[in-house]
Amino acid sequence: MAENKDYIVRATAAEQQLRVFACTTGGLVEKAREIHNLSPVAAAALGRLLTAGSMMGCMMKGDKDVLTLQIECGGPIGGITVTADAAANVKGYVKNPQVMLPPNSKGKLDVSGAVGPGFLNVIRDIGLKEPYNGQTHLVSGEIAEDLTYYYAASEQVPSSVGLGVLMEKDNHVKQAGGFIIQVMPNADDAVIDRLEKRLGEVDSVTKLLEQGMTPEDIIRYLMDGMDIDFLDTIPTQYHCNCSRERVSRAIASIGRKDLQEMIDAGEPVEVNCDFCGSHYLFDTEDLKQMLK
């Protein structure tokens, strides 16, 4: 699957009573699987959260805004972190990338079993002194339902979130994508009823993608004949913005005393990026430069 096929479509429907996002993310989820060497269930879990992050990222207004989605959980996956920017660049990792579990009762990848009980944190850094942080407990560990609950409980925005990752037998990502539908305060009951009826008929996002649907098709399907205003199309990708310079700034920020201790130890400092696996090595000379 070519990477540039990943994109998000943003729309409104029913005379702006509904905000709708839909995306296809197979390329970026496959890239995450390769970088982290993820087991199938870890790829499905991280892929769902990356897909949500891409759509939630492009909802942010400011160019420098950063969204972090964090799942702290008791299941064997150990935790999931995803960050996204307003341009829908996403990156993420799981604590235990090799987690293996038998399929669930429906014969599907047991994401809920891998995640287990825990919390979802949504942190938005929009350049204020304190980032906005909303926390809700996980209702199912399936991630889409947990985000649906988060929107209702923490942001008081009735929403429906659908996320899916379909794996090939050889463990490559076959399909990935999702949707977020948000009900605006002015929405009529008739519109909400119609939407709920349609959502009750949706089996899974990956089934729609497997039928060859594009994000535009998915929105048309979900809106079930309601008028749709397609607003824009946003490319999305797995992109890590780490660099030697950024990492050295982070090391330099730990304070003179700690830096001096590192120099005195005479050992090079190695920093590995959790998101992309890049290795950065700083020798004693590099550390002395930072001290200056």
Helices and strands as residue ranges (DSSP letters): G 3-5, E 7-13, E 18-24, H 26-36, H 40-57, E 66-73, E 80-85, E 89-94, H 111-115, E 118-125, E 132-137, H 144-154, E 159-167, E 173-183, H 189-201, H 205-210, H 215-223, E 228-235, E 237-238, H 244-252, H 256-265, E 269-272, E 279-282, H 284-291
